[in-house]
Amino acid sequence: MKLKFKVYECDDCHKRAGEFADDKEARAAGWVISHDRKKFYCPRCAPNHKHTGRGGAKPYKAG
Ligand SMILES: [Zn+2]
């Protein structure tokens, strides 16, 4: 079985990257993908970039 993974690098902190088979998997892991698919945000930065969704964006709590 061969799985191809794509690297998603966070466009916010540029420190975190994840490897996922596709966008669906990345989203399932908490990543946010911009609708033009040019930007990716790691789960830690994602709350700062979510514009839509259940209950809207929640600010990230530091610490
Ligand atoms: Zn990040």
N, CA, C, O and the ligand as a Tripos MOL2 file, in Angstrom:
@<TRIPOS>MOLECULE
protein
  253   251    64     0     0
PROTEIN
NO_CHARGES

@<TRIPOS>ATOM
      1 N           0.8470   -1.1980    0.0000 N.3       1 MET1
      2 CA          0.0000    0.0000    0.0000 C.3       1 MET1
      3 C           0.8820    1.2470    0.0000 C.2       1 MET1
      4 O           1.8090    1.3880    0.7970 O.2       1 MET1
      5 N           0.5550    2.1350   -0.9190 N.am      2 LYS2
      6 CA          1.3590    3.3520   -1.0190 C.3       2 LYS2
      7 C           0.4920    4.5700   -0.7050 C.2       2 LYS2
      8 O          -0.5480    4.7950   -1.3230 O.2       2 LYS2
      9 N           0.9380    5.3210    0.2420 N.am      3 LEU3
     10 CA          0.2110    6.5350    0.5770 C.3       3 LEU3
     11 C           1.0880    7.7400    0.2740 C.2       3 LEU3
     12 O           2.2750    7.7810    0.5970 O.2       3 LEU3
     13 N           0.4590    8.7050   -0.3520 N.am      4 LYS4
     14 CA          1.2070    9.9100   -0.6670 C.3       4 LYS4
     15 C           0.8060   11.0070    0.3050 C.2       4 LYS4
     16 O          -0.3740   11.3200    0.4630 O.2       4 LYS4
     17 N           1.7850   11.5700    0.9360 N.am      5 PHE5
     18 CA          1.4810   12.6110    1.9010 C.3       5 PHE5
     19 C           1.9640   13.9600    1.3970 C.2       5 PHE5
     20 O           3.0010   14.0850    0.7460 O.2       5 PHE5
     21 N           1.1710   14.9520    1.7270 N.am      6 LYS6
     22 CA          1.5510   16.3150    1.4000 C.3       6 LYS6
     23 C           1.9900   17.0030    2.6780 C.2       6 LYS6
     24 O           1.4930   16.7060    3.7640 O.2       6 LYS6
     25 N           2.9250   17.9240    2.5330 N.am      7 VAL7
     26 CA          3.3650   18.6740    3.7000 C.3       7 VAL7
     27 C           2.5960   19.9810    3.7720 C.2       7 VAL7
     28 O           2.5450   20.7460    2.8080 O.2       7 VAL7
     29 N           2.0070   20.2210    4.9150 N.am      8 TYR8
     30 CA          1.2880   21.4590    5.1500 C.3       8 TYR8
     31 C           2.1080   22.2730    6.1330 C.2       8 TYR8
     32 O           2.3130   21.8640    7.2760 O.2       8 TYR8
     33 N           2.5740   23.4280    5.6820 N.am      9 GLU9
     34 CA          3.3470   24.2640    6.5840 C.3       9 GLU9
     35 C           2.5090   25.4500    7.0140 C.2       9 GLU9
     36 O           1.8330   26.0820    6.2020 O.2       9 GLU9
     37 N           2.5650   25.7410    8.2960 N.am     10 CYS10
     38 CA          1.7360   26.8290    8.8230 C.3      10 CYS10
     39 C           2.1890   28.1710    8.2620 C.2      10 CYS10
     40 O           3.3680   28.5200    8.3180 O.2      10 CYS10
     41 N           1.2360   28.9100    7.7230 N.am     11 ASP11
     42 CA          1.5490   30.2130    7.1520 C.3      11 ASP11
     43 C           1.5570   31.3280    8.1870 C.2      11 ASP11
     44 O           1.8390   32.4850    7.8770 O.2      11 ASP11
     45 N           1.2480   30.9630    9.3960 N.am     12 ASP12
     46 CA          1.2410   31.9620   10.4540 C.3      12 ASP12
     47 C           2.5520   31.9090   11.2290 C.2      12 ASP12
     48 O           3.3490   32.8450   11.1670 O.2      12 ASP12
     49 N           2.7730   30.8370   11.9460 N.am     13 CYS13
     50 CA          3.9770   30.7580   12.7740 C.3      13 CYS13
     51 C           5.1840   30.2300   11.9920 C.2      13 CYS13
     52 O           6.3220   30.4040   12.4270 O.2      13 CYS13
     53 N           4.9490   29.5940   10.8540 N.am     14 HIS14
     54 CA          6.0210   29.0240   10.0320 C.3      14 HIS14
     55 C           6.9030   28.0660   10.8170 C.2      14 HIS14
     56 O           8.0530   27.8280   10.4490 O.2      14 HIS14
     57 N           6.3810   27.5360   11.8640 N.am     15 LYS15
     58 CA          7.1790   26.6420   12.7000 C.3      15 LYS15
     59 C           6.6250   25.2350   12.6990 C.2      15 LYS15
     60 O           7.3380   24.2600   12.9370 O.2      15 LYS15
     61 N           5.3400   25.1550   12.4270 N.am     16 ARG16
     62 CA          4.7230   23.8520   12.4950 C.3      16 ARG16
     63 C           4.3630   23.3660   11.1040 C.2      16 ARG16
     64 O           3.9260   24.1310   10.2440 O.2      16 ARG16
     65 N           4.5530   22.1060   10.9170 N.am     17 ALA17
     66 CA          4.1480   21.4970    9.6600 C.3      17 ALA17
     67 C           3.5440   20.1430    9.9510 C.2      17 ALA17
     68 O           3.8610   19.4900   10.9450 O.2      17 ALA17
     69 N           2.6850   19.7500    9.0750 N.am     18 GLY18
     70 CA          2.0800   18.4410    9.2390 C.3      18 GLY18
     71 C           2.0650   17.7260    7.9070 C.2      18 GLY18
     72 O           2.1230   18.3490    6.8470 O.2      18 GLY18
     73 N           1.9890   16.4410    7.9770 N.am     19 GLU19
     74 CA          1.9090   15.6510    6.7510 C.3      19 GLU19
     75 C           0.5840   14.9210    6.7270 C.2      19 GLU19
     76 O           0.2650   14.1380    7.6210 O.2      19 GLU19
     77 N          -0.1810   15.1960    5.6810 N.am     20 PHE20
     78 CA         -1.4930   14.5850    5.5680 C.3      20 PHE20
     79 C          -1.7190   14.1050    4.1480 C.2      20 PHE20
     80 O          -1.1350   14.6120    3.1910 O.2      20 PHE20
     81 N          -2.5710   13.1260    4.0480 N.am     21 ALA21
     82 CA         -2.8610   12.5550    2.7370 C.3      21 ALA21
     83 C          -3.6240   13.5590    1.8750 C.2      21 ALA21
     84 O          -3.4070   13.6460    0.6660 O.2      21 ALA21
     85 N          -4.5200   14.3140    2.5100 N.am     22 ASP22
     86 CA         -5.2840   15.3080    1.7600 C.3      22 ASP22
     87 C          -5.8470   16.3610    2.7160 C.2      22 ASP22
     88 O          -5.6590   16.2950    3.9310 O.2      22 ASP22
     89 N          -6.5390   17.3290    2.1260 N.am     23 ASP23
     90 CA         -7.0650   18.4250    2.9270 C.3      23 ASP23
     91 C          -8.0230   17.9430    3.9980 C.2      23 ASP23
     92 O          -8.0860   18.4860    5.1020 O.2      23 ASP23
     93 N          -8.7610   16.9140    3.6410 N.am     24 LYS24
     94 CA         -9.7540   16.3970    4.5770 C.3      24 LYS24
     95 C          -9.0730   15.9010    5.8500 C.2      24 LYS24
     96 O          -9.5400   16.1320    6.9650 O.2      24 LYS24
     97 N          -7.9790   15.2270    5.6460 N.am     25 GLU25
     98 CA         -7.2550   14.7060    6.8010 C.3      25 GLU25
     99 C          -6.6380   15.8350    7.6150 C.2      25 GLU25
    100 O          -6.6280   15.8020    8.8460 O.2      25 GLU25
    101 N          -6.1270   16.8250    6.9100 N.am     26 ALA26
    102 CA         -5.5310   17.9620    7.6000 C.3      26 ALA26
    103 C          -6.5790   18.6790    8.4480 C.2      26 ALA26
    104 O          -6.3200   19.0510    9.5930 O.2      26 ALA26
    105 N          -7.7560   18.8640    7.8750 N.am     27 ARG27
    106 CA         -8.8310   19.5280    8.6180 C.3      27 ARG27
    107 C          -9.2480   18.7030    9.8220 C.2      27 ARG27
    108 O          -9.5370   19.2380   10.8920 O.2      27 ARG27
    109 N          -9.2750   17.4000    9.6310 N.am     28 ALA28
    110 CA         -9.6610   16.5200   10.7240 C.3      28 ALA28
    111 C          -8.6720   16.6340   11.8750 C.2      28 ALA28
    112 O          -9.0140   16.4000   13.0340 O.2      28 ALA28
    113 N          -7.4460   16.9970   11.5360 N.am     29 ALA29
    114 CA         -6.4230   17.1320   12.5670 C.3      29 ALA29
    115 C          -6.3960   18.5430   13.1530 C.2      29 ALA29
    116 O          -5.5580   18.8560   13.9990 O.2      29 ALA29
    117 N          -7.3210   19.3920   12.6950 N.am     30 GLY30
    118 CA         -7.4180   20.7210   13.2830 C.3      30 GLY30
    119 C          -6.7870   21.8140   12.4580 C.2      30 GLY30
    120 O          -6.7760   22.9720   12.8750 O.2      30 GLY30
    121 N          -6.2600   21.4770   11.2970 N.am     31 TRP31
    122 CA         -5.6590   22.4930   10.4410 C.3      31 TRP31
    123 C          -6.7430   23.2660    9.7050 C.2      31 TRP31
    124 O          -7.8250   22.7520    9.4220 O.2      31 TRP31
    125 N          -6.4130   24.5280    9.4020 N.am     32 VAL32
    126 CA         -7.3280   25.3360    8.6160 C.3      32 VAL32
    127 C          -6.6910   25.6060    7.2680 C.2      32 VAL32
    128 O          -5.5200   25.9740    7.1820 O.2      32 VAL32
    129 N          -7.4740   25.4200    6.2180 N.am     33 ILE33
    130 CA         -6.9870   25.6420    4.8670 C.3      33 ILE33
    131 C          -7.8100   26.7620    4.2510 C.2      33 ILE33
    132 O          -9.0390   26.7020    4.2360 O.2      33 ILE33
    133 N          -7.1310   27.7820    3.7450 N.am     34 SER34
    134 CA         -7.8570   28.8960    3.1580 C.3      34 SER34
    135 C          -8.6170   28.4160    1.9360 C.2      34 SER34
    136 O          -8.2550   27.4190    1.3110 O.2      34 SER34
    137 N          -9.6960   29.1530    1.5980 N.am     35 HIS35
    138 CA        -10.5300   28.6300    0.5200 C.3      35 HIS35
    139 C          -9.8470   28.6490   -0.8350 C.2      35 HIS35
    140 O         -10.2720   27.9380   -1.7460 O.2      35 HIS35
    141 N          -8.8000   29.4440   -0.9880 N.am     36 ASP36
    142 CA         -8.0540   29.3640   -2.2550 C.3      36 ASP36
    143 C          -6.9360   28.3110   -2.1610 C.2      36 ASP36
    144 O          -6.1720   28.1120   -3.1050 O.2      36 ASP36
    145 N          -6.8610   27.6560   -1.0210 N.am     37 ARG37
    146 CA         -5.9010   26.5660   -0.7820 C.3      37 ARG37
    147 C          -4.4500   27.0210   -0.9020 C.2      37 ARG37
    148 O          -3.5700   26.2390   -1.2620 O.2      37 ARG37
    149 N          -4.2180   28.2770   -0.6020 N.am     38 LYS38
    150 CA         -2.8440   28.7660   -0.6830 C.3      38 LYS38
    151 C          -2.2150   28.9020    0.6890 C.2      38 LYS38
    152 O          -0.9960   28.9900    0.8330 O.2      38 LYS38
    153 N          -3.0770   28.9170    1.6920 N.am     39 LYS39
    154 CA         -2.5450   29.0970    3.0420 C.3      39 LYS39
    155 C          -3.0300   27.9820    3.9520 C.2      39 LYS39
    156 O          -4.1550   27.4920    3.8520 O.2      39 LYS39
    157 N          -2.1480   27.6190    4.8200 N.am     40 PHE40
    158 CA         -2.4880   26.5830    5.7920 C.3      40 PHE40
    159 C          -2.1190   27.0770    7.1800 C.2      40 PHE40
    160 O          -1.1070   27.7500    7.3750 O.2      40 PHE40
    161 N          -2.9540   26.7290    8.1250 N.am     41 TYR41
    162 CA         -2.6760   27.1480    9.4940 C.3      41 TYR41
    163 C          -2.7530   25.9620   10.4290 C.2      41 TYR41
    164 O          -3.6930   25.1680   10.3860 O.2      41 TYR41
    165 N          -1.7470   25.8600   11.2720 N.am     42 CYS42
    166 CA         -1.6850   24.7410   12.1980 C.3      42 CYS42
    167 C          -2.7830   24.8780   13.2570 C.2      42 CYS42
    168 O          -3.3570   25.9530   13.4300 O.2      42 CYS42
    169 N          -3.0640   23.8000   13.9490 N.am     43 PRO43
    170 CA         -4.1540   23.8410   14.9320 C.3      43 PRO43
    171 C          -3.9740   24.9400   15.9690 C.2      43 PRO43
    172 O          -4.9580   25.4620   16.4930 O.2      43 PRO43
    173 N          -2.7570   25.2890   16.2650 N.am     44 ARG44
    174 CA         -2.5030   26.3130   17.2670 C.3      44 ARG44
    175 C          -2.8650   27.7010   16.7320 C.2      44 ARG44
    176 O          -3.3800   28.5330   17.4790 O.2      44 ARG44
    177 N          -2.6050   27.9560   15.4670 N.am     45 CYS45
    178 CA         -2.8690   29.2580   14.8770 C.3      45 CYS45
    179 C          -4.2660   29.3150   14.2510 C.2      45 CYS45
    180 O          -4.8020   30.3980   14.0170 O.2      45 CYS45
    181 N          -4.8340   28.1780   13.9910 N.am     46 ALA46
    182 CA         -6.1080   28.1160   13.2880 C.3      46 ALA46
    183 C          -7.1960   29.0190   13.8660 C.2      46 ALA46
    184 O          -7.9080   29.6700   13.1000 O.2      46 ALA46
    185 N          -7.3510   29.0820   15.1900 N.am     47 PRO47
    186 CA         -8.4380   29.9140   15.7320 C.3      47 PRO47
    187 C          -8.3270   31.3710   15.3200 C.2      47 PRO47
    188 O          -9.3300   32.0840   15.3060 O.2      47 PRO47
    189 N          -7.1230   31.8300   14.9830 N.am     48 ASN48
    190 CA         -6.9570   33.2150   14.5600 C.3      48 ASN48
    191 C          -7.4060   33.4260   13.1200 C.2      48 ASN48
    192 O          -7.5220   34.5650   12.6680 O.2      48 ASN48
    193 N          -7.6530   32.3690   12.4150 N.am     49 HIS49
    194 CA         -7.9300   32.4810   10.9830 C.3      49 HIS49
    195 C          -9.2660   31.8920   10.5760 C.2      49 HIS49
    196 O          -9.6260   31.8860    9.3990 O.2      49 HIS49
    197 N          -9.9810   31.4070   11.5470 N.am     50 LYS50
    198 CA        -11.2770   30.8450   11.2330 C.3      50 LYS50
    199 C         -12.2910   31.9760   11.1380 C.2      50 LYS50
    200 O         -12.4620   32.7590   12.0720 O.2      50 LYS50
    201 N         -12.9540   32.0430   10.0000 N.am     51 HIS51
    202 CA        -13.9460   33.0980    9.8210 C.3      51 HIS51
    203 C         -15.3540   32.5460    9.9330 C.2      51 HIS51
    204 O         -16.3020   33.2670   10.2450 O.2      51 HIS51
    205 N         -15.4650   31.3010    9.6810 N.am     52 THR52
    206 CA        -16.7860   30.7050    9.7070 C.3      52 THR52
    207 C         -16.7360   29.4360   10.5390 C.2      52 THR52
    208 O         -15.6770   29.0090   10.9990 O.2      52 THR52
    209 N         -17.8780   28.8640   10.7150 N.am     53 GLY53
    210 CA        -17.9290   27.6090   11.4380 C.3      53 GLY53
    211 C         -18.8200   27.7070   12.6470 C.2      53 GLY53
    212 O         -19.3760   28.7580   12.9650 O.2      53 GLY53
    213 N         -18.9370   26.5900   13.3010 N.am     54 ARG54
    214 CA        -19.8190   26.5210   14.4530 C.3      54 ARG54
    215 C         -19.4100   27.5390   15.5090 C.2      54 ARG54
    216 O         -18.2980   27.4870   16.0360 O.2      54 ARG54
    217 N         -20.2950   28.4450   15.8080 N.am     55 GLY55
    218 CA        -20.0450   29.3970   16.8920 C.3      55 GLY55
    219 C         -19.0230   30.4670   16.5590 C.2      55 GLY55
    220 O         -18.7110   31.3020   17.4080 O.2      55 GLY55
    221 N         -18.4910   30.4630   15.3380 N.am     56 GLY56
    222 CA        -17.5400   31.4730   14.9550 C.3      56 GLY56
    223 C         -16.1730   31.2540   15.5720 C.2      56 GLY56
    224 O         -15.9250   30.2410   16.2260 O.2      56 GLY56
    225 N         -15.2860   32.2200   15.3560 N.am     57 ALA57
    226 CA        -13.9140   32.0780   15.8030 C.3      57 ALA57
    227 C         -13.8030   32.3140   17.2990 C.2      57 ALA57
    228 O         -14.4640   33.1750   17.8800 O.2      57 ALA57
    229 N         -12.9520   31.5240   17.8780 N.am     58 LYS58
    230 CA        -12.6580   31.7380   19.2960 C.3      58 LYS58
    231 C         -11.2020   32.1450   19.4070 C.2      58 LYS58
    232 O         -10.3360   31.5430   18.7730 O.2      58 LYS58
    233 N         -10.9330   33.1470   20.1950 N.am     59 PRO59
    234 CA         -9.5410   33.5670   20.3320 C.3      59 PRO59
    235 C          -8.7030   32.4860   20.9920 C.2      59 PRO59
    236 O          -9.1630   31.7660   21.8770 O.2      59 PRO59
    237 N          -7.4860   32.3940   20.5460 N.am     60 TYR60
    238 CA         -6.6000   31.4080   21.1180 C.3      60 TYR60
    239 C          -6.1550   31.8550   22.5000 C.2      60 TYR60
    240 O          -5.7470   32.9990   22.6970 O.2      60 TYR60
    241 N          -6.2380   30.9530   23.4360 N.am     61 LYS61
    242 CA         -5.8530   31.2860   24.7930 C.3      61 LYS61
    243 C          -4.3960   30.9090   25.0080 C.2      61 LYS61
    244 O          -4.0300   29.7350   24.9760 O.2      61 LYS61
    245 N          -3.5760   31.9220   25.2260 N.am     62 ALA62
    246 CA         -2.1540   31.6490   25.4140 C.3      62 ALA62
    247 C          -1.9160   31.0480   26.7870 C.2      62 ALA62
    248 O          -2.6410   31.3180   27.7450 O.2      62 ALA62
    249 N          -0.9060   30.2470   26.8520 N.am     63 GLY63
    250 CA         -0.5510   29.6280   28.1460 C.3      63 GLY63
    251 C          -1.3490   28.4060   28.3170 C.2      63 GLY63
    252 O          -1.2190   27.7200   29.3310 O.2      63 GLY63
    253 ZN          1.0390   27.9690   13.2600 Zn       64 ZN64
@<TRIPOS>BOND
     1     1     2 1
     2     2     3 1
     3     3     4 2
     4     3     5 am
     5     5     6 1
     6     6     7 1
     7     7     8 2
     8     7     9 am
     9     9    10 1
    10    10    11 1
    11    11    12 2
    12    11    13 am
    13    13    14 1
    14    14    15 1
    15    15    16 2
    16    15    17 am
    17    17    18 1
    18    18    19 1
    19    19    20 2
    20    19    21 am
    21    21    22 1
    22    22    23 1
    23    23    24 2
    24    23    25 am
    25    25    26 1
    26    26    27 1
    27    27    28 2
    28    27    29 am
    29    29    30 1
    30    30    31 1
    31    31    32 2
    32    31    33 am
    33    33    34 1
    34    34    35 1
    35    35    36 2
    36    35    37 am
    37    37    38 1
    38    38    39 1
    39    39    40 2
    40    39    41 am
    41    41    42 1
    42    42    43 1
    43    43    44 2
    44    43    45 am
    45    45    46 1
    46    46    47 1
    47    47    48 2
    48    47    49 am
    49    49    50 1
    50    50    51 1
    51    51    52 2
    52    51    53 am
    53    53    54 1
    54    54    55 1
    55    55    56 2
    56    55    57 am
    57    57    58 1
    58    58    59 1
    59    59    60 2
    60    59    61 am
    61    61    62 1
    62    62    63 1
    63    63    64 2
    64    63    65 am
    65    65    66 1
    66    66    67 1
    67    67    68 2
    68    67    69 am
    69    69    70 1
    70    70    71 1
    71    71    72 2
    72    71    73 am
    73    73    74 1
    74    74    75 1
    75    75    76 2
    76    75    77 am
    77    77    78 1
    78    78    79 1
    79    79    80 2
    80    79    81 am
    81    81    82 1
    82    82    83 1
    83    83    84 2
    84    83    85 am
    85    85    86 1
    86    86    87 1
    87    87    88 2
    88    87    89 am
    89    89    90 1
    90    90    91 1
    91    91    92 2
    92    91    93 am
    93    93    94 1
    94    94    95 1
    95    95    96 2
    96    95    97 am
    97    97    98 1
    98    98    99 1
    99    99   100 2
   100    99   101 am
   101   101   102 1
   102   102   103 1
   103   103   104 2
   104   103   105 am
   105   105   106 1
   106   106   107 1
   107   107   108 2
   108   107   109 am
   109   109   110 1
   110   110   111 1
   111   111   112 2
   112   111   113 am
   113   113   114 1
   114   114   115 1
   115   115   116 2
   116   115   117 am
   117   117   118 1
   118   118   119 1
   119   119   120 2
   120   119   121 am
   121   121   122 1
   122   122   123 1
   123   123   124 2
   124   123   125 am
   125   125   126 1
   126   126   127 1
   127   127   128 2
   128   127   129 am
   129   129   130 1
   130   130   131 1
   131   131   132 2
   132   131   133 am
   133   133   134 1
   134   134   135 1
   135   135   136 2
   136   135   137 am
   137   137   138 1
   138   138   139 1
   139   139   140 2
   140   139   141 am
   141   141   142 1
   142   142   143 1
   143   143   144 2
   144   143   145 am
   145   145   146 1
   146   146   147 1
   147   147   148 2
   148   147   149 am
   149   149   150 1
   150   150   151 1
   151   151   152 2
   152   151   153 am
   153   153   154 1
   154   154   155 1
   155   155   156 2
   156   155   157 am
   157   157   158 1
   158   158   159 1
   159   159   160 2
   160   159   161 am
   161   161   162 1
   162   162   163 1
   163   163   164 2
   164   163   165 am
   165   165   166 1
   166   166   167 1
   167   167   168 2
   168   167   169 am
   169   169   170 1
   170   170   171 1
   171   171   172 2
   172   171   173 am
   173   173   174 1
   174   174   175 1
   175   175   176 2
   176   175   177 am
   177   177   178 1
   178   178   179 1
   179   179   180 2
   180   179   181 am
   181   181   182 1
   182   182   183 1
   183   183   184 2
   184   183   185 am
   185   185   186 1
   186   186   187 1
   187   187   188 2
   188   187   189 am
   189   189   190 1
   190   190   191 1
   191   191   192 2
   192   191   193 am
   193   193   194 1
   194   194   195 1
   195   195   196 2
   196   195   197 am
   197   197   198 1
   198   198   199 1
   199   199   200 2
   200   199   201 am
   201   201   202 1
   202   202   203 1
   203   203   204 2
   204   203   205 am
   205   205   206 1
   206   206   207 1
   207   207   208 2
   208   207   209 am
   209   209   210 1
   210   210   211 1
   211   211   212 2
   212   211   213 am
   213   213   214 1
   214   214   215 1
   215   215   216 2
   216   215   217 am
   217   217   218 1
   218   218   219 1
   219   219   220 2
   220   219   221 am
   221   221   222 1
   222   222   223 1
   223   223   224 2
   224   223   225 am
   225   225   226 1
   226   226   227 1
   227   227   228 2
   228   227   229 am
   229   229   230 1
   230   230   231 1
   231   231   232 2
   232   231   233 am
   233   233   234 1
   234   234   235 1
   235   235   236 2
   236   235   237 am
   237   237   238 1
   238   238   239 1
   239   239   240 2
   240   239   241 am
   241   241   242 1
   242   242   243 1
   243   243   244 2
   244   243   245 am
   245   245   246 1
   246   246   247 1
   247   247   248 2
   248   247   249 am
   249   249   250 1
   250   250   251 1
   251   251   252 2
@<TRIPOS>SUBSTRUCTURE
     1 MET1         2 RESIDUE 1 A MET
     2 LYS2         6 RESIDUE 1 A LYS
     3 LEU3        10 RESIDUE 1 A LEU
     4 LYS4        14 RESIDUE 1 A LYS
     5 PHE5        18 RESIDUE 1 A PHE
     6 LYS6        22 RESIDUE 1 A LYS
     7 VAL7        26 RESIDUE 1 A VAL
     8 TYR8        30 RESIDUE 1 A TYR
     9 GLU9        34 RESIDUE 1 A GLU
    10 CYS10       38 RESIDUE 1 A CYS
    11 ASP11       42 RESIDUE 1 A ASP
    12 ASP12       46 RESIDUE 1 A ASP
    13 CYS13       50 RESIDUE 1 A CYS
    14 HIS14       54 RESIDUE 1 A HIS
    15 LYS15       58 RESIDUE 1 A LYS
    16 ARG16       62 RESIDUE 1 A ARG
    17 ALA17       66 RESIDUE 1 A ALA
    18 GLY18       70 RESIDUE 1 A GLY
    19 GLU19       74 RESIDUE 1 A GLU
    20 PHE20       78 RESIDUE 1 A PHE
    21 ALA21       82 RESIDUE 1 A ALA
    22 ASP22       86 RESIDUE 1 A ASP
    23 ASP23       90 RESIDUE 1 A ASP
    24 LYS24       94 RESIDUE 1 A LYS
    25 GLU25       98 RESIDUE 1 A GLU
    26 ALA26      102 RESIDUE 1 A ALA
    27 ARG27      106 RESIDUE 1 A ARG
    28 ALA28      110 RESIDUE 1 A ALA
    29 ALA29      114 RESIDUE 1 A ALA
    30 GLY30      118 RESIDUE 1 A GLY
    31 TRP31      122 RESIDUE 1 A TRP
    32 VAL32      126 RESIDUE 1 A VAL
    33 ILE33      130 RESIDUE 1 A ILE
    34 SER34      134 RESIDUE 1 A SER
    35 HIS35      138 RESIDUE 1 A HIS
    36 ASP36      142 RESIDUE 1 A ASP
    37 ARG37      146 RESIDUE 1 A ARG
    38 LYS38      150 RESIDUE 1 A LYS
    39 LYS39      154 RESIDUE 1 A LYS
    40 PHE40      158 RESIDUE 1 A PHE
    41 TYR41      162 RESIDUE 1 A TYR
    42 CYS42      166 RESIDUE 1 A CYS
    43 PRO43      170 RESIDUE 1 A PRO
    44 ARG44      174 RESIDUE 1 A ARG
    45 CYS45      178 RESIDUE 1 A CYS
    46 ALA46      182 RESIDUE 1 A ALA
    47 PRO47      186 RESIDUE 1 A PRO
    48 ASN48      190 RESIDUE 1 A ASN
    49 HIS49      194 RESIDUE 1 A HIS
    50 LYS50      198 RESIDUE 1 A LYS
    51 HIS51      202 RESIDUE 1 A HIS
    52 THR52      206 RESIDUE 1 A THR
    53 GLY53      210 RESIDUE 1 A GLY
    54 ARG54      214 RESIDUE 1 A ARG
    55 GLY55      218 RESIDUE 1 A GLY
    56 GLY56      222 RESIDUE 1 A GLY
    57 ALA57      226 RESIDUE 1 A ALA
    58 LYS58      230 RESIDUE 1 A LYS
    59 PRO59      234 RESIDUE 1 A PRO
    60 TYR60      238 RESIDUE 1 A TYR
    61 LYS61      242 RESIDUE 1 A LYS
    62 ALA62      246 RESIDUE 1 A ALA
    63 GLY63      250 RESIDUE 1 A GLY
    64 ZN64       253 GROUP 0 **** ****
